[in-house]
Amino acid sequence: MAIFYAIEQGLVLHKEGERLIAKKDNKIIKFLHFHNLEQVILIGRINLTPSVIFELLKRNIDTVFLTHSGRYLGRLSPIAGKNIELRIRQYESLKDKFFKLNLAKKIVKGKIENQRLFLRRINRKGLGLEDTILKLRAFSERIKEGNSLDEIRGMEGITSRIYFNGYAKGLAEAGIELEKRERRPPKDPANALLSLGYTLLFSHVFSLVNLVGLDPYIGFFHAFDYGKPALALDLMEEWRPIIVDAVVMNTFNLKVIKREDFVMEEGVCLTRDGWRKFIAQFERKMTEKIKHPNQGVRLTYRGCIEAQARQLARHVKGEEEYIPAVFR
């Protein structure tokens, strides 16, 4: 199954028989068969004909809208999951403070452990990150002592700052500066690529959470806010360092993307060629096969995330405990 990224500004998507046709100035740029499409990601000024919108919805093809700078706008979502019983159990779990706190601890601990793994990997270059890694280990152990969601969220915020201080040293080896993590808008190339990577990861996770029948907006770790897809954000936490942070670091270290691939627009963002390069790196990572740390089978990263979403669904139903995907 394919994921189509529409990058070319002014592109118009048409339906011709069983094919999605991408045209610009009446010239065909690309075509794909609808039955091979899993997701469509539209970046910037892309136009869809009514027949294409109808077909995407009819076939349950998740369609995501991003600004040219990579900011998430929304999506054409297919019909919500039909597993009503699962969603009722999910809503009922919100009343169980122990359930929410226990799951939040697992989510944050999984994220911290994967952050430690990533820093250990880049520290092989002799970056002097031993103290940073030890601090993260201490917080990982302290998570189990947390007595409230606010306390767990506070520890997650502290560990993120500690982690990105270490992460910045890895980027410095490639001549890239990261003074601090800044999101809205990103003010430097490193923050721009991290934000973009997290947006792409979020788009995948949201789709998979919906696929297994859970409500992406009802989460357990992230605080509720109007229109905030809290569960999708919950589930993506443990994957941020392993997928996005690794892709961004490799992209800069291998000089796949350079400073000339960035422009100022809603903060720092990628040029069209920069988008193409980064999407290629991101998709290469998502389709890479690895051994799932809990299941022992080889899956793509996307397959691993789906496996975690399904395990979370079973956890909500009380069938098994949720175990975060912690890599070794």
C-alpha positions as CSV (number, residue, x, y, z in Angstrom):
1,M,0.0,0.0,0.0
2,A,1.3,3.4,-0.9
3,I,1.3,6.8,0.7
4,F,1.1,9.7,-1.7
5,Y,2.7,13.0,-0.8
6,A,1.5,15.9,-2.9
7,I,4.1,18.6,-2.8
8,E,4.0,20.4,-6.1
9,Q,2.1,23.7,-5.5
10,G,-0.9,24.2,-7.8
11,L,-1.3,20.5,-8.3
12,V,-4.9,19.3,-9.1
13,L,-6.0,15.8,-8.2
14,H,-8.5,14.2,-10.6
15,K,-10.2,10.8,-10.7
16,E,-10.0,8.9,-14.0
17,G,-11.6,5.5,-13.7
18,E,-9.7,3.6,-10.9
19,R,-6.8,6.0,-10.9
20,L,-5.9,9.1,-9.0
21,I,-4.3,11.5,-11.5
22,A,-2.1,14.4,-10.3
23,K,-2.0,17.2,-12.9
24,K,-0.4,20.6,-13.2
25,D,-1.0,22.9,-16.2
26,N,-3.0,20.0,-17.7
27,K,0.1,17.8,-17.7
28,I,0.1,14.5,-15.8
29,I,2.7,14.6,-13.0
30,K,1.9,11.3,-11.4
31,F,-0.9,8.7,-11.2
32,L,-1.7,6.0,-8.7
33,H,-4.4,3.3,-8.5
34,F,-6.9,4.0,-5.7
35,H,-6.8,0.4,-4.5
36,N,-3.0,0.8,-3.8
37,L,-3.5,4.0,-1.8
38,E,-3.4,3.9,2.0
39,Q,-3.0,7.6,2.8
40,V,-2.7,10.9,0.9
41,I,-0.8,13.8,2.4
42,L,-1.4,17.2,0.8
43,I,1.2,19.9,1.4
44,G,0.3,23.5,0.7
45,R,-1.8,24.6,-2.2
46,I,-3.2,21.4,-3.6
47,N,-6.7,21.2,-5.3
48,L,-9.0,18.2,-5.2
49,T,-11.9,17.7,-7.5
50,P,-15.3,16.7,-5.9
51,S,-15.0,13.2,-7.5
52,V,-11.6,12.7,-5.9
53,I,-13.0,13.7,-2.5
54,F,-15.9,11.3,-2.9
55,E,-13.6,8.4,-3.9
56,L,-11.1,9.0,-1.0
57,L,-14.0,9.0,1.5
58,K,-15.7,6.0,-0.1
59,R,-12.5,4.0,0.0
60,N,-11.6,5.1,3.6
61,I,-8.3,6.6,2.4
62,D,-7.0,8.9,5.1
63,T,-6.3,12.3,3.6
64,V,-4.2,14.8,5.6
65,F,-3.8,18.6,4.9
66,L,-0.6,20.4,5.9
67,T,0.5,24.0,5.2
68,H,3.5,24.5,3.0
69,S,5.6,24.9,6.1
70,G,4.4,21.6,7.5
71,R,1.8,22.7,10.0
72,Y,-1.1,20.3,10.5
73,L,-4.4,21.7,9.4
74,G,-6.8,18.7,9.4
75,R,-7.9,15.7,7.5
76,L,-10.7,14.1,5.5
77,S,-11.4,11.3,7.9
78,P,-13.3,8.2,6.8
79,I,-16.2,6.9,9.0
80,A,-15.1,6.4,12.6
81,G,-14.3,2.9,13.8
82,K,-17.4,0.7,14.1
83,N,-16.2,-1.0,17.3
84,I,-18.6,0.8,19.6
85,E,-17.9,-1.6,22.5
86,L,-14.2,-0.7,22.4
87,R,-14.9,3.0,22.4
88,I,-17.3,2.7,25.3
89,R,-14.6,0.9,27.3
90,Q,-12.2,3.7,26.3
91,Y,-14.6,6.4,27.6
92,E,-15.2,4.4,30.8
93,S,-11.5,4.1,31.4
94,L,-11.3,7.9,31.7
95,K,-13.1,7.6,35.1
96,D,-10.4,5.2,36.4
97,K,-7.7,7.4,37.8
98,F,-5.4,4.4,38.5
99,F,-5.8,3.2,34.9
100,K,-4.9,6.6,33.5
101,L,-1.9,7.1,35.8
102,N,-0.6,3.6,35.2
103,L,-0.8,4.0,31.4
104,A,0.7,7.5,31.5
105,K,3.7,6.1,33.4
106,K,4.2,3.4,30.8
107,I,4.0,5.9,27.9
108,V,6.6,8.3,29.5
109,K,8.9,5.6,30.7
110,G,8.9,4.1,27.1
111,K,9.8,7.5,25.7
112,I,12.6,8.1,28.1
113,E,14.1,4.6,27.6
114,N,14.1,5.2,23.8
115,Q,15.7,8.6,24.3
116,R,18.4,7.0,26.4
117,L,19.0,4.4,23.7
118,F,19.3,7.1,21.0
119,L,21.8,9.1,23.1
120,R,23.8,6.0,23.8
121,R,24.0,5.4,20.0
122,I,25.3,8.9,19.2
123,N,27.6,8.9,22.2
124,R,29.7,6.3,20.5
125,K,31.3,9.3,18.7
126,G,32.6,10.4,22.1
127,L,30.2,13.3,22.7
128,G,30.5,13.1,26.5
129,L,26.8,12.4,27.1
130,E,27.4,10.0,30.0
131,D,25.9,12.3,32.6
132,T,22.9,13.1,30.5
133,I,22.2,9.4,30.0
134,L,22.5,8.8,33.7
135,K,20.0,11.7,34.5
136,L,17.5,10.2,32.1
137,R,17.9,6.8,33.7
138,A,17.3,8.3,37.1
139,F,14.0,9.9,35.9
140,S,13.0,6.7,34.2
141,E,13.2,5.0,37.6
142,R,11.4,7.9,39.3
143,I,8.4,7.6,37.0
144,K,7.0,4.7,38.9
145,E,6.8,6.8,42.1
146,G,4.6,9.5,40.4
147,N,1.3,10.1,42.2
148,S,-0.5,12.2,39.7
149,L,-0.8,12.9,36.0
150,D,0.6,16.4,36.6
151,E,3.6,15.0,38.3
152,I,4.2,12.6,35.4
153,R,3.8,15.4,32.8
154,G,6.2,17.5,34.8
155,M,8.9,14.8,34.7
156,E,8.3,14.3,31.0
157,G,8.9,18.0,30.4
158,I,12.1,18.0,32.5
159,T,13.5,14.9,30.7
160,S,12.7,16.3,27.3
161,R,14.9,19.4,28.1
162,I,17.7,17.1,29.4
163,Y,17.4,14.9,26.3
164,F,17.5,17.8,23.7
165,N,20.5,19.3,25.4
166,G,22.3,16.0,24.6
167,Y,20.7,15.7,21.2
168,A,22.0,19.1,20.3
169,K,25.6,17.9,20.8
170,G,25.0,15.2,18.2
171,L,23.7,17.8,15.7
172,A,26.7,20.1,16.4
173,E,28.9,17.4,14.9
174,A,27.1,18.1,11.6
175,G,27.5,21.8,12.0
176,I,23.8,22.3,13.0
177,E,22.8,24.4,16.1
178,L,19.9,23.6,18.3
179,E,19.8,26.0,21.3
180,K,16.4,24.7,22.5
181,R,13.4,22.9,21.2
182,E,11.1,25.6,19.6
183,R,7.8,24.6,17.9
184,R,5.6,27.5,16.9
185,P,7.1,28.6,14.6
186,P,10.5,26.8,14.4
187,K,13.3,29.3,14.1
188,D,16.2,27.2,12.9
189,P,16.7,24.2,10.5
190,A,16.9,21.6,13.3
191,N,13.6,22.7,14.9
192,A,12.0,22.9,11.5
193,L,12.9,19.3,10.6
194,L,11.9,18.0,14.0
195,S,8.5,19.7,13.9
196,L,8.0,18.4,10.4
197,G,9.0,14.9,11.3
198,Y,6.7,14.9,14.3
199,T,3.8,16.1,12.1
200,L,4.4,13.3,9.6
201,L,4.6,10.7,12.4
202,F,1.5,12.1,14.0
203,S,-0.4,11.7,10.7
204,H,0.6,8.0,10.6
205,V,-0.3,7.4,14.3
206,F,-3.7,9.1,14.0
207,S,-4.6,6.9,11.1
208,L,-3.6,3.7,12.8
209,V,-5.4,4.6,16.1
210,N,-8.5,5.2,14.0
211,L,-7.9,1.9,12.1
212,V,-8.0,-0.2,15.3
213,G,-11.2,1.4,16.5
214,L,-10.0,3.7,19.2
215,D,-11.0,7.3,19.5
216,P,-7.9,9.4,18.6
217,Y,-9.2,12.4,20.7
218,I,-9.6,10.5,24.0
219,G,-6.2,10.1,25.6
220,F,-4.8,9.2,29.0
221,F,-1.5,11.1,29.3
222,H,-2.0,14.3,27.3
223,A,-4.3,16.8,28.8
224,F,-7.7,17.3,27.1
225,D,-8.1,20.4,24.9
226,Y,-10.7,21.3,22.3
227,G,-9.9,19.5,19.1
228,K,-6.7,17.9,20.5
229,P,-6.1,14.3,19.4
230,A,-4.8,13.3,22.8
231,L,-4.6,9.5,22.2
232,A,-2.7,9.8,18.9
233,L,-0.3,12.1,20.8
234,D,0.0,9.5,23.6
235,L,0.8,6.7,21.3
236,M,3.4,8.6,19.3
237,E,5.6,9.5,22.3
238,E,7.7,6.3,22.5
239,W,8.4,6.6,18.7
240,R,9.6,10.2,18.6
241,P,13.3,9.5,19.4
242,I,13.5,6.1,17.5
243,I,11.9,7.4,14.3
244,V,11.9,11.2,13.9
245,D,14.9,12.2,16.0
246,A,17.0,9.5,14.2
247,V,15.9,10.6,10.8
248,V,16.6,14.2,11.4
249,M,20.1,13.4,12.8
250,N,21.0,11.2,9.9
251,T,19.6,13.7,7.4
252,F,22.0,16.4,8.7
253,N,24.9,14.1,9.3
254,L,24.8,12.7,5.8
255,K,24.3,16.2,4.4
256,V,21.1,15.1,2.6
257,I,19.6,18.4,3.5
258,K,21.7,21.6,3.7
259,R,21.0,25.2,4.7
260,E,20.1,26.1,1.1
261,D,17.1,23.7,1.4
262,F,15.4,26.1,3.9
263,V,13.6,29.4,3.5
264,M,11.8,31.8,5.8
265,E,8.0,31.2,5.7
266,E,5.9,30.9,8.9
267,G,9.3,30.5,10.5
268,V,12.0,28.4,8.9
269,C,10.7,25.7,6.5
270,L,11.8,23.5,3.7
271,T,11.9,24.4,0.0
272,R,10.1,22.0,-2.4
273,D,13.3,20.1,-3.1
274,G,14.0,20.0,0.6
275,W,10.5,18.5,1.2
276,R,11.2,15.8,-1.3
277,K,14.5,14.9,0.3
278,F,13.1,14.7,3.8
279,I,10.0,12.8,2.8
280,A,12.3,10.2,1.1
281,Q,14.3,9.8,4.3
282,F,11.2,9.6,6.5
283,E,9.5,7.0,4.3
284,R,12.7,5.0,4.1
285,K,12.6,4.8,7.9
286,M,8.9,4.0,8.1
287,T,9.3,1.1,5.7
288,E,12.5,-0.3,7.3
289,K,12.0,-3.7,8.9
290,I,13.1,-4.3,12.5
291,K,12.3,-6.9,15.1
292,H,9.5,-5.7,17.4
293,P,11.0,-5.6,20.9
294,N,8.0,-7.2,22.5
295,Q,6.6,-9.5,19.9
296,G,9.9,-10.8,18.4
297,V,8.7,-10.6,14.8
298,R,10.1,-8.4,12.0
299,L,7.8,-5.6,11.0
300,T,8.2,-2.2,9.4
301,Y,8.2,0.7,11.8
302,R,4.7,1.5,10.6
303,G,3.7,-2.2,11.4
304,C,5.3,-1.8,14.8
305,I,3.2,1.3,15.6
306,E,0.0,-0.6,14.4
307,A,0.9,-3.5,16.7
308,Q,1.2,-1.1,19.6
309,A,-2.1,0.5,18.8
310,R,-3.8,-2.9,18.7
311,Q,-2.1,-3.8,22.0
312,L,-3.4,-0.6,23.5
313,A,-6.9,-1.5,22.3
314,R,-6.6,-4.9,24.1
315,H,-5.3,-3.1,27.2
316,V,-8.4,-0.8,27.2
317,K,-10.6,-3.9,26.9
318,G,-8.8,-5.5,29.9
319,E,-7.3,-8.4,28.0
320,E,-3.6,-7.6,28.6
321,E,-1.2,-5.0,29.9
322,Y,0.2,-2.4,27.6
323,I,4.0,-2.7,27.3
324,P,5.7,0.2,25.5
325,A,8.0,-0.6,22.6
326,V,11.4,-0.1,24.2
327,F,14.3,-0.9,21.8
328,R,17.7,-2.3,23.0
